[in-house]
């Protein structure tokens, strides 16, 4: 009985069950001591700056007068700042999409080549370069002068391959020469030419660099046979002086390739091009005609595209961004592609799908979560783009390439600083980033529940 009573009989409560200690319950002080440094840093570096920026955005330039929503209204009424808003919209739509598509293409194609790893390394290498260095590189790439800018050097090379190169820009006759202005940039002889006489077409003003490399010393044309018209077009200039106008001296060069036209009553009846020594020959139909050097001989050489001009500066800078970040997109997509079940791809091929159908209907849907991660990450990144625009865009077109982050810097720290307006732009950037981050967090939570 004693034993039963001691152990507890029917209907009597047994000994109390020992309670397990909870880290968050009984050791809250310890948990708080671990979290406190991180919370202090978070408050000092994130929460306080955000709160103060919101507060400061409602005050005027001096920070003493309450401005209400005036700073926010100025963002959408000032032409320069509104251009930054529009450019940011272009960046968000174009840059992440292009980089993601290129990354997807590179990731899929490199799986099918033997040297795919080396190709991935080359594409990813720009990620090792800072934005500052990339901006300096592309500032040189987009130089207008083809001798310095790689983009224009290639563009001019392609253009000159399919189009006739420039002749002798800025060449002109002197008043003592037998040529006069013919209208539209051309030059024409003062008197008609006759068969059996020498036609002299002297010019000056041709820079040595513009002379053809294979130009030879000018010489008088051989005697005309029959009713032909023969003559010489040459650079009537002797280095060091001593030459005579309208006379061919031994050191003066022929204008190789210059076009000569015979004109009667406003109609071109014959044409010819000068040889390396400047001589040319026209048929008998040119007898009694005026000789004209058409304007095409004197046009300026093609100088390429003004990549950093007002109309192309934003696409040019987006191109440099894609060059850097396409490798990032490719690496993430390639990692997702490696986890795609090969059985599904082979099954689609066995069912008769071609490679394009397999890619569009199987590969891309399976990679949709990875593509969403890449796209959202790049969208957040381009909303804060600053250094590429600041470095690449020259001062003459920086307003046309302006973005919100750059305008934030200019408004806050420029010569005419306005901290209230700069704070309003910072708050606007935060509001633009928050929805994208919210969508990304929801997607990550949804993925973690699967």
Helices and strands as residue ranges (DSSP letters): H 2-7, H 23-26, H 28-42, I 43-47, H 48-56, H 70-77, H 79-110, H 116-124, G 125-128, H 131-141, H 150-162, E 179-183, E 186-189, E 198-203, G 208-210, E 229-235, E 259-264, E 267-273, E 279-282, G 284-286, E 290-293, G 295-297, H 313-338, H 342-350, H 355-358, I 359-363, H 364-366, H 368-383, H 387-392, G 395-397, H 404-413, H 419-449
